[in-house]
Amino acid sequence: MREFSLAPSGRPEAGEFAPYAEADIGSVAGDDAVVALASQFEAVSGTFGELRENQVAGLTYAQGKWTVKEILGHLADDERIFAYRALCIARGDERPLPGFDENAYLRGAGFESRRLTDLIAEYRAVRRASIALFSGLSEATWLRRGVVSGYPVSVRGLAFHIAGHELHHLRLLKQRYFPLLNRAG
């Protein structure tokens, strides 16, 4: 999936995202959120698409950690929330937006009981929707600011957060989960 923005986002600067997201955002290549999200669409779809249901069912690297399916479901949930936040700010909604408890969302989702192929399809639908939203933003809209979880953010900061958060989880998958898959063969 290759998409281009009406106006490139530019990279967010300090103060356009929560400080906890700095390392993840720093790992995103380039200076256009839409290009980064479109590039990751293929990478994530391919990474999860190569896995088989029997390989990942219940797979975690340690007790109490999320399963592979839960990570994929979390990526879709997190992206929906951050895209919604970006939409609110992009459209001029000035109300502060609340945070969310990712663990509570996970407990209520039942991702492990779903088929991997369905979770992949859901991820792909969410990413397409995000790209469609972000692709239509003007230069001025990318720079609009709001408050999320008590932190000042910009629309482009939120878009880069989606990309950086995803890269963070892909690194964890490759470092901690994939070695287990390779041993199980």
N, C-alpha and C positions, 0 to 999 in steps of 0.2 A: 504494500500500500504506500504509494508516494503521493503526498499532498503538499501544497504550498499555501501560505497565508496570503490574505489580502494585503497585509502588512506584516513583515517579520517582527517577531516579539522583541528581539534584543534580549541580552542576558539580564536577569534581575541583579540588582545591587543590594548590598547590606541594607536592611531596613525594609526590604520588600518581601520578606519571608521570616518565619520564626527562626531564631538562632539555632534550634535543634536540627533544622533541615539543611544547614550550611554545607556539611560534608556531602550529603546526598546530592544536593543541587550542584555542587562543585564537580561531581563526577559526570554530569551531563555534557556531552560534546556539543560544540557549536553555539550559535547565538540565536537560534530560532526554535521555539518550543514545538511548533507544529512539525518541523522537519525531524526533531528528536523523537516525538511521539510516533510519527509514521514509521521511522526506522525501527523503533523498538517493537512496534506492532508485529512485524515479520519475525524479529528475533524471539519474542516471547511465544508467539504462535508456534514457531518451529521447535523451540525448546520443549514446550509442554506437549506438542503434537507428536513428538518422537517417543513419548512415554506410553506404556501400556497400563491399562486399569489394574491388572494383577501385580504390576511392579510397585505402584504407588499407594494402593489401598492400605490405609493406616500407617504409612511410612513416615516416621519422624526420626531425627538423629538422637533424641534424648527424651526421657519421660517428661511430660508436661510441655513439650514444644509442639508447635503447630505441625500438622501433616502437610504433605505436598498439595493436596487438594485444598486444604484450608488456606494455604499461602495464595494459591491462584484465586480463590474466592475473595480473599482479603484484598488482593490487588484490584479486583473489580469494584468492591465496596468502597475502598479508599478513593479510587478514581472518581466514582460517582459523587462522593461527598465533596472532593476538592473541585470538581468541575461545577457542581452546584454553587459552591462558594464563589468561584470565578464568575459564573453567570450572574449571581446577585450583584456583585461589585461592578461587573461590566455594564449592567443595566442601570446602574446608579442607585441601587439600594444601599442606604447609608447605615442601616442597623448593624450593630455588632453581631457576628455569627458565632454560635457556640462550638465548642469542641465536641468530640465523641470518644467513647470508650471502645477501642478496637477489640478488646477481649470480650466485652459484652456483646458486640455485634457478631463476633465469631461464634459465641455460645448460642446465639439465636438463629444462626444461619443453616446449620445442618449440612455444611459442604461435604463432609466425609460420606454422607449417605447418597450423594449425587454422582452421576457418571462423569468421568473426567472429560469426555467429549462434550458434554453439556456445559461444563464449566468453561471449557475453552471457547465454545460458541458464545457464551455470555460475555467473557472477557473481550472477545473480538467485537461484539455489538457495542459494549461500553466504550471501547477505544475508538471505534468509528464515530460514535456520537460525540466524543470529546474532540476529535479532530475536526468534525463538522462545525462544532461550536467555535473552536479556536481559530479555524481557518477564515472565518468571516469577520474577525475583529480588526478595527482600525488601529493605527499607531497610537492615537490618543487613548483608546479603550484599553490597550495593553498596559498603559501606565496608571490607570485608575486604581485608587487605593481604598482599602477598607480595614476592618478589624476582625480577626478570626482568633478565637480562643485567647483574647487579650493581646494579641500581637498585631502590629501593622503589617499589612500584606498588599501586594499589587496583583493584578490579574496575571501578569507574566510570572510573578513569583509562585503563584499557585500552579500554573501550568508546568513550570520547571520542577516544582515539588512532585507532581505526579510522575514525571520522568525519572527524577532522582530516587524517589521512593521505590519505584519499580527496579531500578538498577541495584539498589541495596538488597532487595529480596532475591534477585537473580544471582548476585554474588554469594549470598548465603546458601542458596540451592546448590550452586556449583561446588562450594567449599564443603558443605556439611551433609547434603543429601545425595548428591550424585556419586560420591565414593561408595555409599551404601548400595546404590543401584548397580554399580559396576561389580561389586563383590557378589551380589546376588545373581548377576548375569542373566 
